[in-house]
Amino acid sequence: MQKFEYEPTSIGDVLVDTASDLFSRTELKGVTLPKDVFVGDILSKATFELFKAGDADPIICLSDRSACTEKTIRIVDRHVVITDFRLQAADAAAKKEALTKLTADGSIRLATNADFYKA
């Protein structure tokens, strides 16, 4: 089920620092996943598909789950610093848009990575 055979992505590859484990992640229960999801996938909260430019609410998945109904997935919540190194959206433009939306209010901060700051 892992995306990478030898080095699977883990929560530590996404979360660089947290103010508290109590607030850094939360669970969404009873979701229907149209496709397999993996740690580091940036999903649209409405469809649970990879985030595409123009989607409204991005979330960062912290679970490896196969497509099915009534799944529980962990997602990034708040008071965290994340890295974009292993994050994946539908394409580079969607990833940049999602990170801009996720970091807009300051509850999720981005560690300095070259990919996000490229023009």
TORKETOR-126832 format. One record per residue: residue number from 1; residue in one letter; x, y, z of N, C-alpha, C, O, CB in turn. Coordinates in nm, 2 decimals, padded with zeros to 4 digits, always signed. Atoms other than C-alpha are relative to their C-alpha. Glycine has a CB too. Example, Ala and Ser with C-alpha at 12.3 -4.5 7.8 and 13.67 -1.06 7.14 Angstrom:
<pts>
<pt 1,'A',<+00.09,-00.12,+00.00>,<+01.23,-00.45,+00.78>,<+00.09,+00.12,+00.00>,<+00.19,+00.12,+00.07>,<-00.10,+00.00,+00.12>>,
<pt 2,'S',<-00.09,-00.11,+00.00>,<+01.37,-00.11,+00.71>,<-00.08,+00.11,+00.08>,<-00.03,+00.22,+00.09>,<+00.04,+00.05,-00.14>>,
</pts>
This chain:
<pts>
<pt 1,'M',<+00.08,-00.12,+00.00>,<+00.00,+00.00,+00.00>,<+00.09,+00.13,+00.00>,<+00.04,+00.23,-00.04>,<-00.09,+00.00,+00.12>>,
<pt 2,'Q',<-00.09,-00.12,-00.01>,<+00.30,+00.23,+00.05>,<+00.03,+00.05,-00.15>,<+00.05,-00.03,-00.24>,<+00.13,-00.03,+00.07>>,
<pt 3,'K',<-00.03,-00.06,+00.13>,<+00.38,+00.47,-00.24>,<+00.15,-00.03,-00.03>,<+00.18,-00.05,-00.15>,<-00.03,+00.15,+00.01>>,
<pt 4,'F',<-00.14,+00.02,+00.02>,<+00.76,+00.42,-00.19>,<+00.03,-00.13,+00.07>,<+00.01,-00.15,+00.18>,<+00.08,+00.12,+00.06>>,
<pt 5,'E',<-00.03,+00.13,-00.05>,<+00.89,+00.07,-00.15>,<+00.10,+00.00,+00.11>,<+00.09,-00.07,+00.21>,<+00.04,-00.09,-00.11>>,
<pt 6,'Y',<-00.11,+00.01,-00.09>,<+01.21,+00.14,+00.04>,<+00.00,+00.11,+00.11>,<+00.05,+00.09,+00.22>,<+00.13,+00.01,-00.07>>,
<pt 7,'E',<+00.00,-00.11,-00.10>,<+01.15,+00.48,+00.21>,<-00.14,+00.05,+00.00>,<-00.17,+00.16,-00.06>,<+00.10,+00.11,-00.04>>,
<pt 8,'P',<+00.14,-00.05,-00.01>,<+00.78,+00.52,+00.29>,<+00.00,+00.14,+00.07>,<+00.07,+00.17,+00.16>,<-00.09,-00.09,+00.07>>,
<pt 9,'T',<+00.02,-00.13,-00.06>,<+00.67,+00.87,+00.37>,<-00.07,-00.01,+00.14>,<-00.16,-00.09,+00.15>,<-00.09,+00.10,-00.09>>,
<pt 10,'S',<+00.05,+00.01,-00.13>,<+00.60,+00.92,+00.74>,<-00.05,+00.13,+00.05>,<-00.03,+00.23,-00.02>,<+00.10,-00.06,+00.10>>,
<pt 11,'I',<+00.04,-00.12,-00.06>,<+00.44,+01.18,+00.96>,<+00.11,+00.10,+00.02>,<+00.10,+00.22,+00.01>,<-00.08,-00.02,+00.13>>,
<pt 12,'G',<-00.12,-00.08,-00.02>,<+00.79,+01.30,+01.04>,<+00.05,+00.07,-00.12>,<+00.13,+00.16,-00.11>,<+00.10,-00.08,+00.07>>,
<pt 13,'D',<-00.04,-00.06,+00.12>,<+00.85,+01.38,+00.68>,<-00.09,+00.12,-00.04>,<-00.05,+00.20,-00.13>,<-00.01,-00.10,-00.12>>,
<pt 14,'V',<+00.09,-00.11,+00.02>,<+00.56,+01.63,+00.69>,<+00.01,+00.10,+00.11>,<+00.02,+00.22,+00.09>,<-00.14,-00.05,-00.02>>,
<pt 15,'L',<+00.00,-00.09,-00.12>,<+00.56,+01.77,+01.04>,<+00.14,+00.02,+00.05>,<+00.21,-00.07,+00.09>,<-00.09,-00.06,+00.11>>,
<pt 16,'V',<-00.13,-00.04,-00.04>,<+00.88,+01.95,+01.12>,<+00.00,+00.03,+00.15>,<+00.09,-00.02,+00.23>,<+00.06,+00.12,-00.07>>,
<pt 17,'D',<+00.01,-00.04,-00.14>,<+00.77,+02.09,+01.46>,<-00.14,+00.02,+00.03>,<-00.22,+00.06,-00.05>,<+00.09,+00.13,+00.03>>,
<pt 18,'T',<+00.14,-00.02,-00.04>,<+00.45,+02.11,+01.66>,<+00.01,+00.06,+00.14>,<+00.10,+00.04,+00.22>,<-00.07,-00.14,+00.01>>,
<pt 19,'A',<+00.02,-00.06,-00.13>,<+00.34,+02.32,+01.96>,<-00.05,-00.11,+00.10>,<-00.01,-00.11,+00.21>,<-00.09,+00.12,-00.01>>,
<pt 20,'S',<+00.05,+00.10,-00.08>,<+00.16,+02.02,+02.09>,<-00.06,-00.11,-00.08>,<-00.12,-00.09,-00.19>,<-00.11,+00.06,+00.10>>,
<pt 21,'D',<+00.06,+00.11,+00.08>,<+00.06,+01.67,+01.97>,<-00.15,+00.00,+00.01>,<-00.22,-00.05,-00.07>,<+00.05,-00.13,+00.05>>,
<pt 22,'L',<+00.15,-00.01,-00.02>,<-00.29,+01.75,+02.10>,<-00.06,+00.08,-00.12>,<-00.17,+00.04,-00.16>,<-00.03,+00.07,+00.13>>,
<pt 23,'F',<+00.06,-00.09,+00.10>,<-00.34,+02.02,+01.83>,<+00.06,-00.03,-00.14>,<+00.00,+00.02,-00.24>,<+00.02,+00.14,+00.03>>,
<pt 24,'S',<-00.07,+00.01,+00.13>,<-00.10,+01.91,+01.55>,<-00.08,-00.09,-00.10>,<-00.06,-00.07,-00.22>,<+00.13,-00.06,+00.02>>,
<pt 25,'R',<+00.07,+00.09,+00.09>,<-00.33,+01.64,+01.40>,<-00.14,-00.03,+00.05>,<-00.16,-00.03,+00.17>,<+00.08,-00.13,-00.03>>,
<pt 26,'T',<+00.13,+00.03,-00.04>,<-00.69,+01.55,+01.40>,<-00.05,-00.12,-00.09>,<+00.02,-00.15,-00.19>,<-00.10,+00.12,-00.01>>,
<pt 27,'E',<+00.06,+00.11,+00.09>,<-00.91,+01.27,+01.25>,<-00.13,+00.04,-00.06>,<-00.21,+00.11,+00.00>,<-00.02,-00.13,+00.09>>,
<pt 28,'L',<+00.13,-00.01,+00.06>,<-01.18,+01.28,+01.00>,<-00.06,-00.14,-00.01>,<+00.01,-00.23,-00.07>,<+00.01,+00.07,-00.15>>,
<pt 29,'K',<+00.06,+00.14,-00.01>,<-01.41,+00.98,+01.05>,<-00.11,-00.01,-00.10>,<-00.19,+00.08,-00.13>,<-00.05,-00.03,+00.14>>,
<pt 30,'G',<+00.11,+00.03,+00.09>,<-01.65,+00.81,+00.81>,<+00.01,+00.06,-00.14>,<-00.09,+00.09,-00.20>,<-00.13,+00.05,+00.06>>,
<pt 31,'V',<-00.02,-00.06,+00.13>,<-01.50,+00.96,+00.49>,<+00.00,-00.11,-00.11>,<+00.03,-00.22,-00.09>,<+00.13,+00.08,-00.01>>,
<pt 32,'T',<+00.00,+00.08,+00.11>,<-01.54,+00.81,+00.15>,<+00.12,+00.04,-00.09>,<+00.13,+00.15,-00.14>,<-00.13,+00.00,-00.09>>,
<pt 33,'L',<-00.12,-00.03,+00.08>,<-01.21,+00.79,-00.04>,<-00.01,-00.06,-00.14>,<-00.02,-00.18,-00.15>,<+00.13,-00.06,+00.07>>,
<pt 34,'P',<+00.01,+00.05,+00.14>,<-01.24,+00.76,-00.42>,<+00.13,-00.06,-00.05>,<+00.12,-00.15,-00.14>,<-00.04,+00.12,-00.09>>,
<pt 35,'K',<-00.13,+00.06,+00.04>,<-00.87,+00.67,-00.45>,<+00.08,-00.02,+00.12>,<+00.05,+00.04,+00.23>,<+00.08,+00.10,-00.11>>,
<pt 36,'D',<-00.09,+00.02,-00.11>,<-00.59,+00.55,-00.23>,<+00.06,+00.13,+00.03>,<+00.09,+00.21,-00.06>,<+00.11,-00.11,-00.04>>,
<pt 37,'V',<-00.07,-00.12,-00.05>,<-00.44,+00.83,-00.02>,<+00.12,-00.04,+00.08>,<+00.13,-00.15,+00.13>,<-00.09,+00.09,+00.08>>,
<pt 38,'F',<-00.13,+00.03,-00.07>,<-00.09,+00.85,+00.13>,<+00.04,+00.12,+00.09>,<-00.01,+00.23,+00.07>,<+00.11,-00.03,-00.10>>,
<pt 39,'V',<-00.05,-00.11,-00.08>,<+00.09,+01.05,+00.39>,<+00.07,+00.10,-00.09>,<+00.15,+00.06,-00.18>,<+00.10,-00.06,+00.11>>,
<pt 40,'G',<-00.06,-00.11,+00.08>,<+00.18,+01.38,+00.24>,<-00.09,+00.05,-00.12>,<-00.05,+00.14,-00.18>,<+00.13,-00.04,-00.05>>,
<pt 41,'D',<+00.10,-00.04,+00.11>,<-00.11,+01.40,-00.01>,<-00.07,+00.12,+00.05>,<-00.13,+00.12,+00.16>,<-00.09,-00.12,-00.04>>,
<pt 42,'I',<+00.08,-00.12,-00.03>,<-00.27,+01.74,-00.02>,<-00.13,-00.03,-00.07>,<-00.14,-00.04,-00.19>,<+00.06,+00.14,-00.05>>,
<pt 43,'L',<+00.13,+00.04,+00.05>,<-00.64,+01.66,-00.06>,<-00.10,+00.12,+00.00>,<-00.08,+00.21,+00.08>,<-00.06,-00.11,+00.07>>,
<pt 44,'S',<+00.11,-00.09,-00.01>,<-00.95,+01.87,-00.13>,<-00.09,-00.06,+00.10>,<-00.13,-00.18,+00.10>,<-00.08,+00.01,-00.14>>,
<pt 45,'K',<+00.09,+00.04,-00.11>,<-01.17,+01.85,+00.18>,<-00.13,-00.05,-00.05>,<-00.20,-00.13,+00.01>,<-00.01,+00.10,+00.11>>,
<pt 46,'A',<+00.13,+00.03,+00.06>,<-01.48,+01.83,-00.04>,<+00.00,-00.14,-00.06>,<-00.10,-00.21,-00.05>,<-00.05,+00.11,-00.09>>,
<pt 47,'T',<+00.00,+00.12,+00.08>,<-01.38,+01.54,-00.26>,<+00.10,-00.11,+00.04>,<+00.08,-00.22,+00.00>,<+00.03,+00.04,-00.14>>,
<pt 48,'F',<-00.11,+00.09,-00.04>,<-01.08,+01.37,-00.09>,<+00.08,-00.05,-00.11>,<+00.14,-00.16,-00.11>,<-00.06,-00.11,+00.08>>,
<pt 49,'E',<-00.09,+00.03,+00.11>,<-00.90,+01.37,-00.42>,<+00.12,+00.10,+00.01>,<+00.11,+00.19,+00.09>,<-00.07,+00.02,-00.14>>,
<pt 50,'L',<-00.11,-00.09,-00.01>,<-00.56,+01.53,-00.48>,<-00.05,+00.14,-00.03>,<-00.12,+00.16,-00.13>,<+00.11,-00.04,-00.10>>,
<pt 51,'F',<+00.04,-00.14,+00.01>,<-00.60,+01.91,-00.45>,<+00.04,+00.05,-00.14>,<+00.15,+00.03,-00.19>,<+00.07,+00.09,+00.11>>,
<pt 52,'K',<-00.02,-00.06,+00.13>,<-00.63,+02.09,-00.79>,<-00.02,+00.15,+00.02>,<-00.09,+00.19,+00.11>,<-00.10,-00.06,-00.10>>,
<pt 53,'A',<+00.02,-00.15,-00.01>,<-00.60,+02.46,-00.85>,<-00.14,+00.04,-00.01>,<-00.22,-00.02,-00.10>,<+00.09,+00.07,-00.12>>,
<pt 54,'G',<+00.14,-00.04,-00.01>,<-00.93,+02.63,-00.77>,<-00.08,-00.07,+00.10>,<-00.19,-00.03,+00.13>,<-00.06,-00.03,-00.14>>,
<pt 55,'D',<+00.08,+00.07,-00.10>,<-01.04,+02.38,-00.51>,<+00.00,+00.09,+00.13>,<+00.09,+00.17,+00.14>,<+00.07,-00.14,+00.04>>,
<pt 56,'A',<+00.02,-00.09,-00.11>,<-01.16,+02.54,-00.19>,<+00.09,-00.03,+00.13>,<+00.17,+00.06,+00.17>,<-00.14,+00.00,+00.04>>,
<pt 57,'D',<-00.06,+00.03,-00.13>,<-01.03,+02.37,+00.13>,<+00.11,-00.11,-00.01>,<+00.07,-00.23,-00.02>,<-00.10,-00.03,+00.10>>,
<pt 58,'P',<-00.10,+00.10,+00.00>,<-00.69,+02.19,+00.12>,<+00.02,-00.06,+00.14>,<+00.01,+00.01,+00.24>,<+00.13,+00.05,-00.06>>,
<pt 59,'I',<-00.04,+00.06,-00.13>,<-00.60,+01.94,+00.39>,<+00.12,-00.09,-00.03>,<+00.13,-00.14,-00.15>,<-00.12,-00.09,+00.06>>,
<pt 60,'I',<-00.12,+00.09,+00.01>,<-00.28,+01.74,+00.44>,<-00.02,-00.13,+00.07>,<-00.05,-00.14,+00.19>,<+00.13,+00.07,+00.05>>,
<pt 61,'C',<+00.03,+00.13,-00.05>,<-00.33,+01.37,+00.48>,<+00.13,-00.06,+00.08>,<+00.24,-00.04,+00.03>,<-00.03,-00.10,-00.12>>,
<pt 62,'L',<-00.11,+00.06,-00.08>,<-00.12,+01.19,+00.75>,<-00.03,-00.15,+00.02>,<+00.02,-00.21,+00.11>,<+00.01,+00.07,+00.14>>,
<pt 63,'S',<+00.03,+00.14,-00.01>,<-00.25,+00.84,+00.68>,<+00.01,-00.07,-00.14>,<-00.01,+00.00,-00.24>,<-00.15,-00.02,+00.05>>,
<pt 64,'D',<+00.01,+00.08,+00.12>,<-00.21,+00.57,+00.42>,<-00.12,-00.08,+00.01>,<-00.14,-00.17,+00.10>,<+00.13,-00.10,-00.02>>,
<pt 65,'R',<+00.12,+00.07,+00.00>,<-00.55,+00.44,+00.33>,<-00.04,-00.04,-00.14>,<-00.02,+00.04,-00.23>,<-00.11,+00.09,+00.07>>,
<pt 66,'S',<+00.05,+00.05,+00.13>,<-00.70,+00.24,+00.05>,<-00.14,+00.06,-00.03>,<-00.21,+00.10,+00.07>,<-00.01,-00.15,-00.01>>,
<pt 67,'A',<+00.13,-00.06,+00.04>,<-01.01,+00.37,-00.14>,<-00.11,-00.09,+00.05>,<-00.11,-00.21,+00.04>,<-00.01,+00.01,-00.15>>,
<pt 68,'C',<+00.12,+00.08,-00.05>,<-01.33,+00.27,+00.03>,<-00.09,+00.10,+00.08>,<-00.05,+00.22,+00.09>,<+00.05,-00.11,+00.10>>,
<pt 69,'T',<+00.09,-00.09,-00.08>,<-01.62,+00.41,+00.24>,<+00.03,-00.02,+00.15>,<+00.09,-00.12,+00.19>,<-00.15,-00.03,-00.03>>,
<pt 70,'E',<-00.01,+00.01,-00.14>,<-01.63,+00.47,+00.61>,<+00.15,-00.01,+00.05>,<+00.18,-00.09,+00.14>,<-00.08,-00.11,+00.05>>,
<pt 71,'K',<-00.14,+00.00,-00.04>,<-01.25,+00.53,+00.65>,<+00.02,+00.12,+00.10>,<-00.05,+00.22,+00.10>,<+00.09,+00.02,-00.12>>,
<pt 72,'T',<-00.05,-00.11,-00.09>,<-01.08,+00.74,+00.92>,<+00.14,+00.04,-00.05>,<+00.22,-00.05,-00.06>,<+00.00,-00.05,+00.15>>,
<pt 73,'I',<-00.13,-00.04,+00.04>,<-00.79,+00.95,+00.81>,<+00.05,+00.11,+00.10>,<-00.03,+00.19,+00.15>,<+00.00,+00.06,-00.14>>,
<pt 74,'R',<-00.06,-00.11,-00.08>,<-00.55,+01.17,+01.01>,<+00.04,+00.11,-00.09>,<+00.09,+00.08,-00.20>,<+00.12,-00.05,+00.09>>,
<pt 75,'I',<-00.04,-00.12,+00.08>,<-00.49,+01.52,+00.88>,<+00.08,+00.10,+00.09>,<+00.06,+00.10,+00.22>,<-00.12,+00.07,-00.07>>,
<pt 76,'V',<-00.06,-00.11,-00.07>,<-00.27,+01.82,+00.98>,<-00.11,+00.09,+00.06>,<-00.20,+00.12,-00.02>,<+00.11,+00.07,-00.09>>,
<pt 77,'D',<+00.10,-00.09,-00.06>,<-00.46,+02.04,+01.22>,<+00.05,+00.14,+00.01>,<+00.03,+00.22,-00.08>,<-00.05,-00.05,+00.14>>,
<pt 78,'R',<-00.05,-00.14,-00.02>,<-00.29,+02.35,+01.36>,<+00.12,+00.00,+00.10>,<+00.15,-00.10,+00.16>,<-00.11,+00.09,+00.06>>,
<pt 79,'H',<-00.12,-00.02,-00.08>,<+00.01,+02.49,+01.55>,<+00.11,-00.09,-00.04>,<+00.17,-00.16,+00.05>,<-00.04,-00.02,+00.15>>,
<pt 80,'V',<-00.11,+00.09,+00.05>,<+00.26,+02.31,+01.33>,<+00.09,+00.07,-00.10>,<+00.05,+00.18,-00.16>,<-00.06,-00.13,-00.06>>,
<pt 81,'V',<-00.09,-00.04,+00.11>,<+00.55,+02.37,+01.11>,<+00.02,-00.12,-00.09>,<+00.05,-00.23,-00.05>,<+00.15,+00.05,+00.05>>,
<pt 82,'I',<-00.01,+00.11,+00.10>,<+00.55,+02.16,+00.79>,<+00.11,+00.02,-00.10>,<+00.15,+00.14,-00.12>,<-00.14,-00.02,-00.07>>,
<pt 83,'T',<-00.09,-00.01,+00.12>,<+00.79,+02.09,+00.51>,<-00.07,-00.05,-00.12>,<-00.16,-00.14,-00.12>,<+00.13,-00.08,+00.03>>,
<pt 84,'D',<+00.07,+00.03,+00.13>,<+00.68,+02.07,+00.15>,<+00.07,-00.11,-00.08>,<+00.03,-00.15,-00.19>,<-00.02,+00.12,-00.08>>,
<pt 85,'F',<-00.09,+00.09,+00.07>,<+00.95,+01.82,+00.05>,<-00.08,-00.13,-00.05>,<-00.06,-00.17,-00.17>,<+00.11,-00.05,+00.08>>,
<pt 86,'R',<+00.07,+00.12,+00.04>,<+00.72,+01.51,+00.04>,<-00.15,+00.02,-00.02>,<-00.23,-00.07,-00.04>,<+00.01,-00.10,+00.11>>,
<pt 87,'L',<+00.14,-00.03,+00.03>,<+00.39,+01.69,-00.01>,<-00.03,-00.01,-00.15>,<+00.05,+00.01,-00.23>,<-00.04,+00.14,+00.05>>,
<pt 88,'Q',<+00.03,+00.02,+00.14>,<+00.20,+01.61,-00.33>,<-00.15,+00.05,-00.02>,<-00.24,+00.01,+00.05>,<+00.01,-00.15,-00.04>>,
<pt 89,'A',<+00.13,-00.04,+00.05>,<-00.10,+01.78,-00.50>,<-00.01,-00.05,-00.14>,<+00.07,-00.12,-00.19>,<-00.02,+00.16,+00.01>>,
<pt 90,'A',<+00.03,+00.05,+00.14>,<-00.24,+01.73,-00.85>,<+00.12,+00.05,-00.09>,<+00.16,-00.02,-00.18>,<-00.13,+00.06,-00.05>>,
<pt 91,'D',<-00.12,-00.05,+00.07>,<+00.05,+01.95,-00.99>,<+00.07,+00.11,+00.08>,<+00.02,+00.14,+00.19>,<-00.05,+00.05,-00.14>>,
<pt 92,'A',<-00.08,-00.10,-00.07>,<+00.31,+02.21,-00.89>,<-00.08,+00.13,+00.03>,<-00.07,+00.18,+00.14>,<+00.12,+00.04,-00.08>>,
<pt 93,'A',<+00.08,-00.12,-00.02>,<+00.07,+02.50,-00.93>,<-00.11,-00.02,+00.11>,<-00.13,+00.07,+00.19>,<-00.07,+00.05,-00.13>>,
<pt 94,'A',<+00.10,+00.03,-00.10>,<-00.20,+02.33,-00.72>,<+00.07,-00.01,+00.14>,<+00.01,+00.03,+00.24>,<-00.07,-00.13,-00.03>>,
<pt 95,'K',<-00.07,+00.01,-00.13>,<+00.06,+02.25,-00.45>,<+00.03,+00.14,+00.06>,<+00.02,+00.17,+00.17>,<+00.14,-00.08,-00.02>>,
<pt 96,'K',<-00.03,-00.14,-00.04>,<+00.17,+02.62,-00.44>,<-00.12,+00.07,+00.05>,<-00.12,+00.13,+00.16>,<+00.07,+00.08,-00.11>>,
<pt 97,'E',<+00.12,-00.06,-00.05>,<-00.19,+02.73,-00.41>,<-00.05,-00.05,+00.13>,<-00.09,+00.02,+00.22>,<-00.11,-00.02,-00.11>>,
<pt 98,'A',<+00.04,+00.07,-00.13>,<-00.27,+02.48,-00.14>,<+00.08,+00.05,+00.12>,<+00.03,+00.08,+00.22>,<+00.01,-00.15,-00.02>>,
<pt 99,'L',<-00.09,-00.04,-00.11>,<+00.03,+02.58,+00.07>,<-00.03,+00.15,+00.03>,<-00.02,+00.18,+00.15>,<+00.15,-00.02,-00.04>>,
<pt 100,'T',<+00.03,-00.14,-00.03>,<-00.06,+02.95,+00.03>,<-00.13,+00.00,+00.09>,<-00.14,+00.08,+00.18>,<-00.02,+00.07,-00.13>>,
<pt 101,'K',<+00.13,+00.00,-00.08>,<-00.42,+02.87,+00.16>,<+00.03,-00.06,+00.14>,<-00.03,-00.01,+00.24>,<-00.10,-00.08,-00.08>>,
<pt 102,'L',<-00.03,+00.06,-00.13>,<-00.29,+02.64,+00.44>,<+00.07,+00.09,+00.10>,<+00.05,+00.08,+00.22>,<+00.07,-00.13,-00.02>>,
<pt 103,'T',<-00.08,-00.09,-00.09>,<-00.05,+02.90,+00.57>,<-00.05,+00.14,+00.02>,<+00.01,+00.22,+00.09>,<+00.14,+00.00,-00.05>>,
<pt 104,'A',<+00.06,-00.14,+00.00>,<-00.27,+03.21,+00.53>,<-00.02,+00.05,+00.14>,<+00.01,+00.17,+00.16>,<-00.12,+00.00,-00.08>>,
<pt 105,'D',<+00.03,-00.05,-00.13>,<-00.38,+03.23,+00.89>,<+00.11,-00.01,+00.10>,<+00.09,+00.03,+00.22>,<-00.13,-00.06,+00.05>>,
<pt 106,'G',<-00.12,+00.01,-00.09>,<-00.05,+03.14,+01.05>,<-00.01,-00.12,+00.09>,<+00.09,-00.15,+00.17>,<+00.01,+00.12,+00.08>>,
<pt 107,'S',<+00.00,+00.11,-00.08>,<-00.17,+02.83,+01.23>,<+00.08,-00.12,-00.05>,<+00.12,-00.21,+00.03>,<-00.15,-00.04,+00.02>>,
<pt 108,'I',<-00.09,+00.10,+00.06>,<+00.02,+02.61,+00.99>,<+00.11,+00.09,-00.07>,<+00.09,+00.18,-00.14>,<-00.07,-00.09,-00.11>>,
<pt 109,'R',<-00.11,-00.08,+00.06>,<+00.37,+02.75,+00.90>,<+00.08,-00.10,-00.08>,<+00.09,-00.22,-00.06>,<+00.08,+00.06,+00.11>>,
<pt 110,'L',<-00.08,+00.08,+00.09>,<+00.60,+02.63,+00.63>,<+00.15,+00.03,+00.03>,<+00.20,+00.14,+00.04>,<-00.03,+00.04,-00.15>>,
<pt 111,'A',<-00.15,-00.01,-00.01>,<+00.97,+02.55,+00.69>,<+00.05,+00.05,-00.13>,<-00.01,+00.02,-00.24>,<+00.06,-00.14,+00.04>>,
<pt 112,'T',<-00.05,-00.06,+00.13>,<+01.18,+02.73,+00.43>,<+00.05,-00.12,-00.09>,<+00.15,-00.19,-00.05>,<+00.11,+00.10,+00.03>>,
<pt 113,'N',<-00.04,+00.10,+00.10>,<+01.21,+02.50,+00.13>,<+00.00,+00.07,-00.13>,<-00.09,+00.15,-00.16>,<-00.10,-00.12,+00.00>>,
<pt 114,'A',<-00.02,-00.07,+00.13>,<+01.33,+02.61,-00.21>,<-00.12,-00.02,-00.10>,<-00.15,+00.07,-00.17>,<+00.12,-00.05,-00.07>>,
<pt 115,'D',<+00.10,+00.02,+00.09>,<+01.04,+02.45,-00.40>,<-00.12,+00.10,+00.01>,<-00.17,+00.14,-00.10>,<-00.06,-00.14,+00.02>>,
<pt 116,'F',<+00.11,-00.09,-00.02>,<+00.77,+02.67,-00.25>,<+00.03,+00.15,-00.04>,<-00.05,+00.22,-00.09>,<-00.05,+00.00,+00.14>>,
<pt 117,'Y',<-00.03,-00.14,+00.03>,<+00.96,+03.00,-00.30>,<+00.05,+00.03,-00.14>,<+00.08,+00.14,-00.17>,<+00.11,+00.04,+00.10>>,
<pt 118,'K',<-00.04,-00.02,+00.14>,<+01.05,+02.95,-00.66>,<-00.11,+00.08,-00.07>,<-00.23,+00.07,-00.04>,<+00.03,-00.13,-00.08>>,
<pt 119,'A',<+00.10,-00.08,+00.07>,<+00.88,+03.20,-00.89>,<-00.07,-00.07,-00.10>,<-00.15,-00.02,-00.17>,<+00.07,+00.13,-00.06>>,
</pts>
